[in-house]
Amino acid sequence: MEMTSPSLKRGCLVVEDNDSVTPHEEPKKQKVSEGCVTSSRDGVENDGGHRSEKEPGPPEAESTVKDDENSSAQVQEEEEEEEEEEDGLSEAGEEEEAESFADMMKHGLTELDVGICKFVSSHHGFSGILKERYSDFVVHEIGKDGRISHLDDLSVPVDEEDPPEDALTILTAEDRQQLEELQLFKNKETSVAIEVIEDSKEKRTVIHQAIKSLFPGLETKTEDREGRKYIVAYHAAGKKALANPRKHSWPKSRGSYCHFVLYKENKDTMDAINVLSKFLRVKPNIFSYMGTKDKRAITVQEIAVLKISAQRLAHLNKCLMNLKLGNFSYQKTPLKLGELQGNHFTVVLRNITGTDEQVQQAMQSLKETGFINYYGMQRFGTTAVPTYQVGRAILQNSWTEVMDLILKPRSGAEKGYLVKCREEWAKTRDPASALKKLPVKRCVEGQLLRGLAKYGMKNIVSAFGIIPRNNRLMYIHSYQSYVWNTMVSRRIEEYGLRPVPGDLVLKGATPTYIEEDDVNNYSIHDVVMPLPGFDVIYPKHKISEAYREMLAADNLDIDNMRHTIREYSLSGAYRKIIIRPQSVSWEVVAYDDPKIPLFNTDVDNLEGKPPPVFASEGKYRALKMDFSLPPSTYATMAIREVLKMDTSIKNQTQLNTSWLR
């Protein structure tokens, strides 16, 4: 049960279902190919882990709905600001550090630091590699009807209302720019005139359709000017038309939402939606989805978008990189967060050392018993200052400590410009001076410094409030997760893998206690434990007092979890302590080339690629696993149970410093 087994030889990529990356990851510019209708910025997109105001963060532990915090004007202003900053990113970001990555990660967190210390199975662990290659980790969303989402149809539903294909390519880049500026009221002109070369009625019709389709809210008419034909575009109903532009051209007989399957590689859900919205010239908030998917994986999920035709969406397949859209249908309703039943994972662990018998024991245990439903390492950050410490300071109302924890110099793996920013802050305590050290100011540190410069050092609460809401709540949810992990380990240490009187189970959504006379009616898979809050009850055994003692040691009152600032009040929630994956299957395959893919993706199948063929013997062995998990559970915790490994980057880099190349 204890962590004494072999661990990974190289780094395990921390990928899980529906949870965010940490606020200290580094943004990169999104590349897109040419030859597609794009905005004036050519679809350049921030592809990093910093959650901007336009990027909703993780679902909370209490399953509250994500918010989009800022107006489009503020988002646009920050996008333009970041574009100006990008020039400085390369020089600062590529600076060679004297200290190696492995040396820096000596200061990082281990699983023991965040309460993860138990296993449920008795098999001997073995090592394996979940490679840096995201293609070894594939996630397929399971919809509310229980069906697994697959991209297997790129065809567009036949619709007589759609414009002809020519409509998407007939306008020149200059025409598109002028029409976009007209549509968004960015110039003083009240109309745009496009001369019709090689005039014919058919060509004029296509231009009319192109403008109305690509620039909702604009109307068109044909005019003769000095013997030449012009198509004149103008606003149909002033600025009000922009508020709901698609109502002018959407067929009444068609469902208002186009649902489609989004296949994406190495990109998180909001990054992908932001790219799509820029190509389509719409706001990201017209898209809806059931759950976010992490960046470091290949993922397949359903998306819905308001009044954008399947034809326009399918056209994007010609020019998007690492994204593919298909399986289009028109529906009357959007998608809602949390409606999914879970996710199906296909994971390859390469270069495994376990015998066939060890693998069989490990996978059989995963299938029959499951794994401890810990919150994974990515919940807590990667540096010497874990996110739960910031959350604890927020709950304590210790705002100077919140500021210092986020901004102070720390050991660990960080980009050079963040290190310089922290050093400047420690030296001067001047937010404006520290901010100048950051080429990218949309990270949490930059947002807090901007807030301090605006509101002053005596109003840290307001300064902290500039950070997007989901990022702020991430800190206190990290603290809840830390407490939950620690208490679950204590519960398993004290009572093992059986239900006992005083444990909690859910009947519907209502928590009830297991009584002495009905303990045999439950299994360990029914038992839940609370995340601390003002609206939960605690077990009626030793672990209840352990909760109280842990919070008291952190100067928090378990009986008063309401915060003076309402949005930082924790209501609490319940979480199953053991998860048993569904649809578990596995196979061990032999291979010689460590770079070859070991299974086909949906796109491979669409392109007709034959599945890989394996020899009976090879230089390496890999374990290919398939399993399904409910929402908000960590696939890395399932992998941890199979390998009996510590999934922290600190442990992995100490075992093998070459994994991050």
FENNORWO-V190226 format. One record per pair of residues at least 24 apart in sequence whose ideal C-beta (glycine too) atoms are under 7 Angstrom apart, sorted by the first residue. I is the first residue (numbers start at 0). J is the second residue. D is the distance in whole Angstrom. If there is no record, write none. Layout:
i,j,d
I,J,D
I,J,D
//
This chain:
i,j,d
0,117,6
0,118,5
2,116,6
2,645,6
4,123,6
4,124,3
4,643,3
5,124,5
5,125,6
5,126,5
5,643,7
6,126,6
6,644,4
6,645,5
6,650,6
6,654,6
7,126,6
7,127,7
7,128,7
7,642,7
7,644,5
7,651,5
7,654,6
8,126,5
8,128,6
8,654,6
8,655,5
9,128,5
9,651,7
9,655,5
9,658,4
10,131,7
10,648,6
10,651,4
10,652,7
10,658,4
10,659,6
11,129,4
11,635,7
11,638,7
11,646,5
11,651,6
12,129,6
12,131,6
12,136,6
12,295,5
13,375,6
13,376,6
13,377,4
13,635,5
13,646,7
14,136,5
14,293,5
14,295,5
14,296,5
14,634,7
14,635,7
15,293,7
15,375,5
15,377,7
15,633,4
15,634,5
15,635,6
16,138,7
16,342,5
16,628,6
16,630,6
16,631,7
16,632,6
16,634,6
17,58,6
17,290,5
17,291,6
17,630,6
17,631,6
18,57,5
18,377,7
18,378,7
19,50,7
19,56,5
19,57,4
19,473,6
20,48,4
20,294,7
20,377,6
21,48,6
21,377,6
21,380,5
21,381,6
21,386,7
22,49,7
22,50,7
22,443,4
22,470,6
22,473,7
23,380,6
23,381,7
23,382,6
23,413,7
24,48,3
24,49,7
25,414,6
26,439,6
28,85,7
29,270,7
29,274,6
30,320,6
31,274,7
31,318,7
31,319,7
31,320,6
32,318,5
32,320,5
34,317,7
34,318,6
35,278,7
35,315,7
35,317,6
35,318,3
36,167,7
36,175,6
36,213,7
36,278,7
37,278,6
38,179,7
38,277,5
38,280,6
39,176,6
42,274,6
42,277,5
42,278,6
44,270,6
44,273,5
44,274,5
44,277,7
45,81,7
46,266,6
46,270,5
49,441,5
49,442,5
50,467,6
50,469,6
50,470,5
51,77,7
51,441,5
51,467,7
52,77,7
52,467,5
53,273,7
53,283,6
54,269,4
55,269,6
55,469,6
56,467,7
56,469,3
56,470,6
56,473,6
57,469,7
57,473,6
58,336,7
58,631,6
59,472,6
59,476,5
60,476,5
60,479,5
60,480,7
60,530,5
60,572,5
61,570,6
61,571,7
61,572,4
62,337,6
62,572,7
64,336,6
65,336,6
65,469,6
66,468,5
66,469,7
67,284,6
68,467,5
68,468,5
71,282,6
77,441,6
80,440,7
81,439,6
81,441,6
84,438,5
84,439,6
84,440,7
87,438,4
88,438,5
88,439,6
91,415,6
91,416,4
91,438,5
92,414,6
92,416,7
94,415,4
96,415,7
99,656,7
100,412,6
100,652,6
100,659,5
101,652,5
101,653,7
101,656,4
103,410,7
103,411,6
103,412,4
104,411,7
104,412,6
104,648,6
104,649,5
104,652,4
105,649,7
106,383,4
106,410,3
106,411,5
107,381,6
107,382,7
107,383,7
107,411,5
107,647,7
107,648,6
107,649,4
108,376,7
108,379,6
108,385,6
108,647,6
108,649,6
109,645,6
109,647,5
109,649,5
109,650,6
110,376,7
110,645,5
110,646,6
110,647,5
112,385,7
113,376,7
113,379,5
113,385,7
113,481,6
113,484,6
114,481,6
114,484,3
114,485,3
114,488,5
115,373,5
115,484,6
116,488,5
117,371,6
117,488,5
117,491,5
117,492,7
118,640,6
118,643,6
119,368,5
119,369,7
119,370,6
119,371,6
119,496,6
119,577,7
119,640,7
120,361,7
120,364,4
120,368,6
120,640,6
122,357,6
122,360,4
122,361,5
122,364,6
123,357,6
124,642,6
124,643,2
124,644,6
125,351,6
125,352,5
125,353,3
125,357,5
125,642,6
126,352,5
126,642,7
127,348,4
127,349,7
127,350,6
127,351,4
127,622,6
127,642,6
128,348,7
128,349,4
128,350,5
129,346,7
129,348,6
129,638,7
130,349,6
131,658,7
133,264,7
133,265,5
133,295,5
133,296,5
133,297,6
134,297,6
134,596,6
135,346,7
135,347,4
136,295,7
136,296,4
136,346,6
137,296,7
137,297,5
137,345,4
137,600,6
138,292,6
138,296,5
138,298,4
138,342,5
138,344,6
139,299,5
139,342,7
139,343,4
140,289,7
140,290,7
140,299,6
140,300,4
140,301,6
140,339,6
140,342,6
141,339,6
141,340,4
141,341,5
141,342,6
141,343,6
141,627,6
142,301,6
142,339,6
142,340,7
143,338,5
143,339,6
143,340,6
145,340,6
147,343,5
148,260,5
148,299,5
148,300,6
148,301,5
149,299,6
149,601,6
150,260,5
150,262,4
150,299,6
150,323,6
150,325,5
150,326,6
150,601,4
150,602,7
150,605,7
151,326,7
151,601,6
151,605,7
152,325,5
152,326,5
153,313,7
153,316,7
153,325,4
153,605,7
155,309,5
155,310,5
155,313,5
155,327,6
156,309,6
156,327,6
156,328,7
156,329,7
158,253,7
160,250,4
160,253,7
161,308,6
161,310,5
162,208,4
162,209,7
162,212,5
163,205,6
165,205,5
166,205,5
166,208,5
166,209,4
166,212,6
167,209,7
167,314,5
169,205,5
169,206,6
169,209,5
170,209,5
178,210,6
178,214,5
178,217,7
178,232,6
179,214,7
179,280,6
181,217,7
181,232,6
182,214,5
182,216,6
182,217,6
184,238,6
189,233,6
190,231,5
190,232,6
190,233,4
191,232,5
192,229,4
192,231,5
193,229,6
193,230,5
194,227,6
194,229,5
195,228,4
195,229,7
195,230,6
198,228,5
203,228,7
203,230,6
206,230,5
211,248,5
212,248,7
212,311,7
215,244,3
215,245,5
215,247,6
215,248,6
216,240,4
216,241,5
216,244,3
216,247,7
245,305,7
245,306,3
249,306,5
253,329,5
254,329,4
254,330,5
254,331,5
255,305,6
255,306,6
255,331,6
256,303,5
256,304,7
256,305,6
256,330,5
256,332,6
256,333,5
257,303,7
257,304,5
257,307,6
257,308,7
257,309,5
257,312,6
257,327,6
257,329,6
258,301,6
258,303,5
258,328,5
258,330,5
259,302,6
259,312,6
259,324,5
259,325,7
259,326,6
259,327,5
260,299,6
260,301,6
260,325,6
260,326,4
261,300,6
261,302,5
261,322,7
261,324,6
262,299,5
262,323,4
262,601,6
262,602,6
263,298,6
263,321,6
263,322,5
264,297,5
264,321,4
265,294,6
265,295,7
265,321,6
266,294,6
266,321,6
267,291,7
267,292,7
267,293,6
267,294,4
268,292,5
271,322,6
274,322,7
275,315,7
278,315,6
279,307,6
279,311,7
281,307,7
287,333,4
287,334,4
287,335,7
288,334,5
289,334,5
289,335,7
289,336,6
289,337,7
289,338,5
289,339,4
290,336,7
290,339,5
290,630,6
297,600,6
299,601,6
301,334,6
303,330,7
303,333,5
303,334,5
305,333,7
323,602,6
337,630,7
339,630,6
341,627,6
341,628,5
341,629,4
341,630,6
342,627,7
342,628,6
343,582,7
343,627,5
344,625,7
344,626,6
344,628,7
344,634,5
345,598,6
345,625,5
346,624,5
346,634,7
346,638,7
347,597,5
347,621,5
347,623,5
348,621,6
348,622,4
349,593,7
349,619,7
349,621,5
350,619,5
351,620,5
351,621,6
351,622,5
355,587,6
358,587,6
358,622,6
361,641,5
362,583,7
362,585,5
362,641,7
365,580,6
365,583,6
365,637,6
365,640,6
365,641,6
366,583,4
368,579,7
369,577,5
369,578,5
369,579,4
369,580,6
370,578,6
370,636,6
370,637,5
370,640,4
371,487,6
371,491,7
371,576,7
371,577,6
371,636,7
372,574,6
372,575,6
372,576,6
372,577,6
372,578,5
372,632,6
372,636,7
373,484,5
373,487,7
373,633,7
373,636,5
374,480,4
374,483,7
374,484,6
374,633,7
375,633,4
375,635,5
375,636,6
375,646,7
376,646,5
376,647,5
378,477,6
378,480,5
379,477,6
379,481,7
381,411,6
381,412,6
381,648,6
382,409,5
382,411,3
382,413,6
383,409,5
383,410,4
383,411,5
384,409,5
386,473,7
386,474,5
386,477,4
387,477,4
387,478,4
387,481,4
389,474,4
390,474,4
390,475,4
390,477,5
390,478,3
391,478,5
391,553,5
393,474,6
393,475,6
393,567,6
394,475,6
394,478,6
394,555,6
394,562,7
394,567,7
395,554,6
395,555,7
396,563,6
398,459,4
398,460,6
399,459,7
401,459,7
401,463,6
402,447,7
402,459,5
405,443,6
405,444,6
405,447,6
406,444,6
406,447,7
417,444,7
420,444,6
443,470,6
460,564,7
475,567,6
475,569,6
479,530,4
479,531,6
479,569,6
482,531,5
482,549,6
483,528,7
483,530,5
483,574,6
485,549,6
486,528,6
486,542,6
486,545,6
486,546,6
487,528,6
487,576,5
489,542,6
489,545,5
490,528,6
490,542,5
490,576,7
493,541,6
493,542,7
496,523,5
497,523,6
498,522,7
498,523,6
498,525,7
498,526,5
499,540,7
501,538,5
501,539,4
501,540,4
502,526,5
502,538,6
503,527,5
503,528,7
503,538,6
503,573,7
505,573,6
510,536,6
510,573,6
512,539,6
523,577,5
524,577,5
524,579,6
526,576,5
527,573,4
527,574,6
527,575,5
527,576,7
528,574,6
528,576,6
529,571,5
529,573,6
530,571,5
530,572,5
530,574,6
531,557,6
531,560,6
531,569,6
531,571,6
532,560,5
532,569,4
532,570,5
532,571,2
533,560,4
533,561,5
533,568,7
533,569,7
533,570,6
533,571,7
534,570,4
534,571,5
535,571,3
535,573,7
578,628,7
578,629,7
578,632,5
580,626,4
580,627,6
580,628,6
580,637,6
581,627,4
582,625,7
582,626,6
582,627,5
583,626,5
584,625,5
585,622,6
585,623,6
585,624,5
585,625,7
586,623,5
587,620,6
587,622,6
588,613,4
588,621,5
588,623,6
589,613,6
589,614,6
589,615,7
589,616,5
589,617,3
589,620,6
590,617,5
590,619,5
590,621,6
591,617,5
591,618,5
593,619,7
597,621,6
597,623,6
598,623,6
//
